[in-house]
């Protein structure tokens, strides 16, 4: 007898499977739930020529059917009554990084998941290439020929790996640097050493419960007769440039405590609408850091006109993260920060604020060379060699080519 053509075999197999499934459903629907008799295994065969059941072999009424082999015209019925239904299975969780790496599913991960991926992971490559392509095609960056991977990842993390938003942030950052040379072109800690030595600013040595960096600015330590608002702003920019290179800070962002005790009219006169706009731009859409919270303590009444000048430039998301604590702030501040984190002056149990300020001043002074390279570089794309902590503007960069 001639063998059936492959298409006929395939159609027969499909018909057999359909019959088997229908028969299984029939058995399941006609199961008597109160019967507990054990049945022996039996088989029912389906003719490969007619697609009909072979008489003489019948399954028990309460048997559970299982298709054993699709390629063989046979359905095996397992003995015993139907087991009671088990608890519902939990919904599947997100794939692990190893699973995504094995399947190339990086584009299926969301922003927070991608943020946890190491900088050198291949999962980030499509996003890095997309941002590099957009940046090098931007007219205002036409003279730039390279962007390092670490530099681009910093902007991608700040916008949860949305390439379009990351490109907008990168262009805003470059535009802000060009339009604010009085701030961005002189990132020298030694030039504001007197202000730093007055215990004006500290970065707390420990992160908070969410992993965010915590910064403190003590406005009362700023003498407006000695230091302009631009010089004071440089301190903030220098700190931001340094901590933005930290992978954990890129992921968890920062929180700021502004201690406004000692705020005077002399301080208020230093803040004009132009500077207010520059400050709000850094807080919102011109720097690759996530601002997770802004806490004001000891704010006097004549601070409000300055705040009213800055507030309209802030996006709603940042406005919702501003917390006013007043002069009786110890209890309310502890709702956001652990006492072990804060210095005693702020209701905490950590090191003294003066010691914290001095430690961060030393850190800034040790980073003088790095900060000057950032200020001098056309795009501030400075790469740090993790092996010897030497900074270089060209190491680790990649040339992009459309071809």
N, C-alpha and C positions, 0 to 999 in steps of 0.2 A: 504494500500500500504506500502510495506517495505521501511524503511528509507535508503537513500543512504549511502554508506560507507563514513567514514571521508575523505579518499583520494579523492573520487569522488566529495564530497562537496567542498574540497579545490580547485580541478581543475576547477570546475564550477565557483567558486568565482574568480579565476584568469582570466578565460575566460571573465567573465562579466566585470571585471575591465579593461581588454584590450579593449573590445568593447566600453566601456564608454569613455576611453581616446581617442580612434580613432575617435569616434563621436564628442567629444569636439574639437579635432583638425580640423575636417571637418567643424564644425560651425565657428571656428575662421578664417580659411582660406577663407571662403566664406562670411565673414562679409562685408557689404556695408558701408564704412566709412561715407558717407554723410547722411545716414538715422538717424533721430533723434526721430522716433516714440517710445513711451514707450510701452513695452509689459508686459502682466501679466505673473506671474509665471506659468509654466506648468511642468508637469512631463512626462518623457518617461520611460516606464517599459521594462525591459529585461526579457524574459522568463527564469526561472531557469532550464527548461527542454531542451529548444532548443537553448538558447543563442541568439535568434532573437528578434528584436524590436516588440513590440505589436503595430499593426497599429491603426491609429486614433488619436494618440497624437504626435504632431510634434512641435519641438521647433522653435522659431523665428530665422531668418537667422543671426541677429546681436546679439544674446544672448551670454552671457558668461557662460560657463558650469563649474560646480563644482561638484566633486564627493562627495556626502554627507555621505554615509555610505558604507564601503567596504563589510560589512557582509550582507547588504540588497541589492537585485538586483534592485536598483533604482538610477537614475541619475536626480538630480534636476537642472533646468535651471533658473538662476536668471534674473529678468526683467531688461530692460534698455540696452542702447548701451554700447559698450566697452569703459571704461574710457581711457583718454589719458595716455601714459606712463609717469611715474614720473621720477625724476632724479635718476641716478644710486646710489645704496647704497655704502657708504664708505667701504673700506676693513676692516675686523674685526681686532680690536687691540689685543695686547697680553692679555692673561688672567690675572685677578687680583690675588693677593696672596691668597685672600680668596677662589677664585674659584679653584686655584691649590691645596690648602690645602684640600678642600672638595672632590676633585676628585683624589687626590694622584698623581698629574701631575707635581711634582717637577722636574722629569727627563726630562720634555718637555720644561723647562725654560732655557734660555740661561744664560751665565755667569754673565753679568751685572744685569739681573733680580734677579738671585740667590744672588748676592752680597748685594742686598737691604733687603734680608730676615733677620729677627732677628736671633741672634746666637742660641737661644734655639728652633727655629722652627723645626718641624718634617720634613719639606721639605728638610732640609740639612742632615738628618740622613743617607740616602744611600751614600752620598759623604763622610761624616765623617767616616762611617764604612769602605768604600773602601780604604780611605787613611790610616786609622789605620791598616787595614789588611796588606797593602803593606809595611808600616813602620815596623811593628813587624815581618814581614817575611824577611826583609832585613838583610843580613848577618852582616853588620857593626853595626846594632842596636840590635843584638840578645840578649844582656844582658838587654835590656829595656823591662819591662813588661807592662807598662801603658803609655798612652798619653791622656792628657785632651782634652775635646771637643774644648775649646776655643783656645788652642794651634794649633790644626789641622785646625780649621776654618781660622786662620790667614794665613796659607799657601794656603788653598783653594781659598781664596779671592785674594791672590796675583797672582794666575794663572787662574782666572775666572772659578773656580770649574772644571777644567780639572784634574781629579784625577792623571793621569799619570804624567803630568807636575808638579803638586803639590808635588808628591812623589819625583821627581827629585830635586825640589827646597829644600825640607826638607833634603834630603840626602846631597846635596851640602852645606847646612847651617851647618849640623853636621860635615861634613868633614872640612869645613873652620875653625870651632872652634877648632878642634883637631890640625890642621896644623898651627894655629896662636895663640899659647898659650901666646906669649908675648903681645898680644892685648886683647884676649878674657878672660884671666884668672884673670885680675885685673880691674874690672869695679867699681872703687872707685872714686867718684867725688872729695873727699877730697884730693886724691893723686895728682890731677892736679888743685888744687884750685887756685894757683898763675896764671895759664894760664886763668882760667875762670874769675878771678877777673880783668884780663887785658882787659875785654870786647872783648874776641876773638869770642864768639859764642852766637847766640840768636835764639830762635824759636819765630816767630812773634805771638802775642796773638790772632790775627784774621786769619781765613782761607781766601784764595783767592776766586774769583768768582766761581771757579769750586769745592770748598770745600777742596782743597789741603792744607796741612801744608806747610808753607814757612820757610826755614832755612837760616840763614846768617852766613858765616864764614869770618872773617876778618884776612887775612894772615899777615898783617902788625903788628898785636898785638902778633904774635907768635915770640918769640926770640929763634932762633935755638940754641943759646948757653946754654939756660936754659932748653929747652924742646925738647926731641927727636921726630922724626916723629911718632914713635910708640905711645908715650904718646898723641900726637895730634890726632892720629887716634882713640884712645880710647874715646876721647870726642865725636867724631862722632858716634861711636858704642853705647855708653851709651844713647845718644839721640835717636838713631834708635830703640833700644830695648824698650824704654819707649813709644814712639809714635806708635810703631807697635802694642801695646795693645789697641789702640783707634780704635773702630769700624769704625768711620768716616774716619780715616786715612787709614785703610785697604781698604776702598771703594774708596777713592779719591786720595790716594797717596800723594807724596810730591814733592816740587820744591825747588831748592837750588840756592842761590846766593853766589858766591865766589868773594869776594873783594880782588884782588891781589895787591892792592897798598902796597908798601913796600916789595914786593917780591925781594929777593936778592940771590946771589950765595950761601950764607949760607943755605938758604932754599933748593935750588936746589940740593946741595950735600947730603941732607938728603934722597932724593928720589932715591932709587935704583930699578933695574928691579923687584926684588922680592916683594918689597912693592907696586910697580906699579901694579903688577898682583893681589895682595890682594885687593887693592883699586878697581880695575876694577871688581873683582869678587863680591864684595859687591854691586856695582852699577848695576850689570847685572843679576847674576843667583845664588847668595848665601845668599840672605836676603829677608825675606817676606814683602817687601815694593815695591810699584810701583813708580818708579822715573819718574815723568811727565815732568820735565824740569830742565836743568842745565844752569845757567846764569853766565858768567864770565864778570867782570867789572875791569877796570884799569889793564888789563893784559899787562906786559912789554914784550919786545922782548925776553929776556932771560928766559921767562917762556915756550916758545915754545918747546925747547928740552925736557923738562919734559912732556909736553902734548903729544909730539910725542912718548914718551916712553909708556904712558898709553893708547893712542888711539887704537893701534892694538888689544888690549885685549877686547875692547868694542864691543858689537853687533851693527849692523847697526841701530837698533831701538833707542838705546841710543845716537849714534852719531848724528842722525837726531834731537835729542832734546837738543843739546848743542848750545847755542847762545853766540856769542862773541859781547860784547857791547863797548869795548874800554874805553877810558877815558871820552868821551862825551856821557855818558850813560843815562842821566836823561830822555830824550825824548823816547829813544828806550825801556828803562825798563818800562816806563809807558804804553807801548803797551801790556805788559803782566800782569802788576800788577796795581791795583787801587792805586791812591795817598793816599787814606785814610788808606791803609794797610801798606805802607812803612814808615820808619823813614825819617826825613828831610834830613839826609845825603845822601839819595838815591832818592831825588826828591819827597818825600812823605809828608804827613800831619799827620802821626801817631806819637806815642811817640818817644822820643830820643833813639838812638841806644844803648847808655850806659845803659839806664833804662831797655830796653828790654833784654840786656845781663845779667844784674843783676837779673832780674826776673827769667830768665831761670836758672841761676846759683843756685838760691834758690830752684827751682823746682828739680834740679838734687840732691842737698844736701838732700832734703826731701826724695828722692828716693834711698838713699844710701843702706839701708837694702835690698830693692828689687833688686837692681843691683848686690849686692854681692851674693844674692841667685841665681840669673841667672848665674853668673860666676861660682858658685860652683856646680850647678846642672848638672848631666851628659848630659842632652839634652836641658837645659835652659827652661824646661817646668815648669814655675812658674804660678800658678793660683791666681788671685786676687779675694778675696771675696768682691762683690760689696756692701754688707751691712755695713761692717766696715773697708773696705780697708786694711784688714790684708792679707799679702801674705803667701802663703803656697805652698810647692812643691807637696803635695799629694792631696789636696782638689780638688774635682771635677774630679778626674781621673776615668777612666773606664778600667776594665780588658777585654781584647779581648780573645775570645775563638773561635776556628774553629768549635767546636761542638755546 
